């Protein structure tokens, strides 16, 4: 088990006066591997957008100071998230977790040198564009996740909650899309994840 720590955009409007110093004390611990998930969510707007931006910007600064990679939450806010990321220097790594955007957005993210992490959504019948993204990912930046307890993949989509064991279905579908065997894709994505989070590689 490993830890990332951050303020989700849904909670940005609820932070207390000293939230950033409290978070800094957490993310600077050696057992915390990344800062996040952080970012912007314009779909639900559970927190007002100025608060989301303010908290996002401060977390980016904390990540630079801690020299740790970040995990991005981005929903219907691609342009603003990319603008904020480009405005700061010194980030150790950027991964857009649970990516479900367009191939054009994916291309922009990849061109910037950032990463994408795919979930069981890639197995859904209507996710043709996301499967296109899976095919276009550079081999050294393929990362998979469950987003548990949500987004169980086919053929266990009706199973709740989602769990890590279901990731094999996501990996198998992406391997098929890329013309790879399952074991090759599983090894590749695992090694990429270890490298991104600066864990020992096998």
C-alpha positions as CSV (number, residue, x, y, z in Angstrom):
1,X,0.0,0.0,0.0
2,X,1.2,3.5,-0.9
3,X,-0.2,6.9,-0.3
4,X,-0.9,10.1,-2.2
5,X,-2.4,13.1,-0.4
6,X,-4.2,16.1,-1.6
7,X,-7.4,18.1,-1.7
8,X,-10.0,16.9,-4.3
9,X,-11.7,19.8,-6.1
10,X,-15.0,18.8,-4.7
11,X,-13.6,19.7,-1.2
12,X,-11.8,22.9,-2.2
13,X,-14.6,25.2,-0.8
14,X,-14.3,23.6,2.6
15,X,-10.6,24.0,3.4
16,X,-9.7,25.6,6.7
17,X,-7.3,28.6,7.1
18,X,-4.2,26.5,7.6
19,X,-5.0,23.8,5.1
20,X,-1.9,24.2,3.0
21,X,0.6,24.0,5.9
22,X,-1.2,20.9,7.2
23,X,-1.1,19.3,3.7
24,X,2.6,20.3,3.3
25,X,3.4,18.4,6.5
26,X,1.8,15.3,5.1
27,X,3.1,15.4,1.5
28,X,6.7,15.9,2.8
29,X,6.6,12.6,4.6
30,X,8.7,9.9,2.9
31,X,5.8,7.4,2.8
32,X,3.7,9.8,0.7
33,X,4.6,9.3,-2.9
34,X,2.5,11.9,-4.7
35,X,0.3,15.0,-4.3
36,X,-3.3,14.6,-5.3
37,X,-5.7,13.9,-6.6
38,X,-6.1,17.6,-7.3
39,X,-7.5,19.7,-10.1
40,X,-10.7,21.1,-11.4
41,X,-14.2,19.7,-11.7
42,X,-16.6,21.8,-13.8
43,X,-19.2,19.0,-14.1
44,X,-20.5,19.0,-10.6
45,X,-19.2,22.3,-9.3
46,X,-19.5,21.0,-5.7
47,X,-17.0,23.8,-4.9
48,X,-17.1,27.2,-6.5
49,X,-14.6,27.6,-9.3
50,X,-12.5,30.4,-7.7
51,X,-11.9,28.1,-4.7
52,X,-11.0,25.2,-6.9
53,X,-8.5,27.3,-8.8
54,X,-7.0,28.7,-5.6
55,X,-6.6,25.3,-3.9
56,X,-5.3,23.7,-7.1
57,X,-2.6,26.4,-7.6
58,X,-1.4,26.1,-4.1
59,X,-1.2,22.3,-4.3
60,X,0.9,22.6,-7.4
61,X,3.3,24.8,-5.5
62,X,3.5,22.3,-2.6
63,X,4.2,19.4,-5.1
64,X,7.1,21.4,-6.6
65,X,8.5,22.1,-3.1
66,X,8.1,18.5,-2.1
67,X,9.6,17.3,-5.4
68,X,6.8,14.7,-5.8
69,X,4.6,13.9,-8.8
70,X,1.0,14.8,-8.9
71,X,-2.3,13.1,-9.7
72,X,-4.8,15.2,-11.6
73,X,-8.6,15.1,-11.5
74,X,-10.0,16.9,-14.5
75,X,-13.6,16.8,-15.5
76,X,-14.9,19.2,-18.2
77,X,-12.1,21.6,-17.3
78,X,-9.3,20.6,-19.7
79,X,-8.3,24.0,-20.9
80,X,-8.1,25.5,-17.4
81,X,-6.2,22.5,-16.0
82,X,-3.7,22.6,-18.9
83,X,-3.3,26.4,-18.4
84,X,-2.5,26.0,-14.7
85,X,0.0,23.2,-15.3
86,X,1.8,25.2,-18.0
87,X,2.0,28.2,-15.7
88,X,4.2,26.3,-13.1
89,X,7.7,24.9,-13.5
90,X,9.5,22.2,-11.6
91,X,6.8,19.5,-11.5
92,X,8.2,16.0,-11.1
93,X,5.4,14.3,-13.0
94,X,1.8,14.8,-14.1
95,X,-0.7,12.0,-14.6
96,X,-4.3,12.6,-15.5
97,X,-6.1,10.0,-13.5
98,X,-9.2,8.2,-14.8
99,X,-8.8,9.9,-18.2
100,X,-12.1,9.9,-20.1
101,X,-11.5,12.8,-22.4
102,X,-11.2,13.1,-26.2
103,X,-8.3,12.0,-28.4
104,X,-7.5,15.6,-29.1
105,X,-7.2,16.3,-25.4
106,X,-5.1,13.2,-24.9
107,X,-2.8,14.4,-27.7
108,X,-2.3,17.7,-26.0
109,X,-1.6,16.1,-22.7
110,X,0.9,13.7,-24.2
111,X,2.6,16.5,-26.2
112,X,3.1,18.4,-22.9
113,X,5.0,15.3,-21.6
114,X,2.2,14.4,-19.1
115,X,0.8,10.9,-18.5
116,X,-2.7,9.4,-18.8
117,X,-4.2,6.6,-16.6
118,X,-7.0,4.5,-18.0
119,X,-9.8,2.7,-16.1
120,X,-12.5,0.2,-16.9
121,X,-14.3,2.9,-19.0
122,X,-12.1,1.8,-21.8
123,X,-14.0,-1.5,-21.9
124,X,-17.4,0.0,-22.2
125,X,-19.3,-0.5,-25.5
126,X,-19.6,3.3,-26.3
127,X,-15.9,4.1,-25.5
128,X,-14.6,3.9,-29.0
129,X,-12.7,7.2,-28.7
130,X,-11.1,6.2,-25.4
131,X,-9.9,3.0,-27.1
132,X,-8.3,5.2,-29.7
133,X,-6.5,6.9,-26.9
134,X,-5.4,3.6,-25.5
135,X,-3.8,2.8,-28.9
136,X,-2.1,6.1,-29.2
137,X,-0.4,6.1,-25.8
138,X,3.4,5.9,-25.8
139,X,4.5,2.5,-24.4
140,X,6.5,4.2,-21.7
141,X,3.5,6.2,-20.4
142,X,0.7,3.5,-20.2
143,X,-0.8,3.5,-16.7
144,X,-3.9,1.6,-15.5
145,X,-6.2,2.0,-12.5
146,X,-9.5,0.9,-11.1
147,X,-10.8,4.2,-9.7
148,X,-12.4,2.0,-7.1
149,X,-15.1,1.7,-5.9
150,X,-16.4,3.0,-9.3
151,X,-16.2,2.1,-13.0
152,X,-16.0,-1.7,-12.9
153,X,-15.0,-2.9,-16.4
154,X,-16.8,-5.3,-18.7
155,X,-17.6,-8.1,-18.1
156,X,-18.0,-7.3,-14.4
157,X,-19.5,-3.8,-14.9
158,X,-22.5,-4.6,-12.7
159,X,-20.3,-5.6,-9.8
160,X,-20.1,-3.1,-7.0
161,X,-17.8,-2.0,-5.6
162,X,-15.0,-2.2,-8.1
163,X,-11.8,-3.7,-6.8
164,X,-8.1,-4.1,-7.9
165,X,-8.7,-7.7,-9.1
166,X,-10.9,-6.4,-11.9
167,X,-8.0,-4.5,-13.4
168,X,-7.1,-7.6,-15.4
169,X,-10.2,-7.0,-17.6
170,X,-9.1,-3.4,-18.4
171,X,-5.5,-4.6,-19.1
172,X,-6.7,-7.4,-21.4
173,X,-8.9,-5.0,-23.5
174,X,-6.0,-2.5,-23.9
175,X,-3.6,-5.3,-24.8
176,X,-6.0,-6.4,-27.5
177,X,-6.4,-2.9,-28.8
178,X,-2.6,-2.5,-29.0
179,X,-1.9,-5.9,-30.5
180,X,0.0,-7.0,-27.4
181,X,-0.3,-10.1,-25.2
182,X,-1.8,-9.6,-21.8
183,X,1.4,-10.5,-19.9
184,X,3.4,-7.9,-21.9
185,X,0.9,-5.1,-21.2
186,X,0.6,-6.0,-17.5
187,X,4.4,-5.9,-17.0
188,X,4.7,-2.7,-19.0
189,X,2.0,-0.8,-17.1
190,X,3.3,-2.0,-13.8
191,X,6.8,-1.0,-14.5
192,X,5.6,2.4,-15.8
193,X,3.6,3.0,-12.6
194,X,6.6,2.1,-10.4
195,X,8.8,4.5,-12.4
196,X,6.2,7.3,-12.2
197,X,5.8,7.1,-8.5
198,X,9.6,6.5,-8.0
199,X,9.2,3.0,-6.5
200,X,11.8,0.3,-7.0
201,X,11.5,-1.4,-10.3
202,X,11.8,-5.1,-10.8
